[in-house]
Amino acid sequence: MTDNDKRNAPGGAEPDRIDLVSDASLAEWARKLAVTEDQLKDAVTKVGDRATDVEMHLKGSRSTTNRERVKEVGGA
């Protein structure tokens, strides 16, 4: 991680942590992860505030099967 990454962390928090106390941080992480603030809060409650853990938790809850992906692109 570069110094530039640290400066760009939402709300000035550690770059890999999600700060639910800061409204600005909450809104920024929700936007970055494409979820609602309530979904983000729920995920943090379940897996902790590490952004990578939260992202994996959210992706797992929205995962699709290969068959669904093939249908999305117009396959059989």
N, C-alpha and C positions, 0 to 999 in steps of 0.2 A: 504494500500500500504506500502511495506517495504522500508527501505533505499536502499536495493539492487535493487529494481525496479527503483528507481530514478536514480541510477548510470548507469543503462542500457538504459536510454532513448536515442533515436537517436539524434545525434548532441548535446547532453548535454542540450537540451531544456526540458521544463516541460514534464514529461512522458506521459501526456494525450493530448499534443498539437502537431500539425503538423506544422513544420517550413518550409515554402515554399522558404525562402531565402537561406537556406543551401542546396547545391546540395547533400551532403551526407545524410542529413535528408530526403530529398525528395525521394532519391533512396531507402533508408531503409524502409520508410513507404509504398512506392509503392510495394516493395517486400513483406512486411508483409501483405499487404491487397490484394496482387495478382492482381494489376491493373497497367496500364501504368502511367507514371508520368503526362501525359496530363489528364487522367481520374481523377487522384488524385487532380490536380490543379483545375479542373472543380468542383469537389465535395466540396473542401474547399471553393471555391467561392460561392457555393450555400448554404452550411450549416454551415460554420465557420470552425475553426481549431481544434476543439475538436475531438480527434481520434474516440471516441465512436459514435459521431454524423456522422462523415464521413463514418465510417464502416457501420452503419445502412443505410445511404443513398445509399451506393454502393451495399449493399446486396439487398435492395429493388429494385434497378434497374436491378438486375440480378436474381431476384427470379423466381422460377418455380412453377408450380402447382403440386399438389399431383399426378395427372394423369401422368405428365411428369416424375416424379420421379419413379413411378411404372414401366413405360416403360424402364427407364434406367437400372433397375435391372432385366429386363427380364419378367416382369409381363404382364398381359393382357392389 
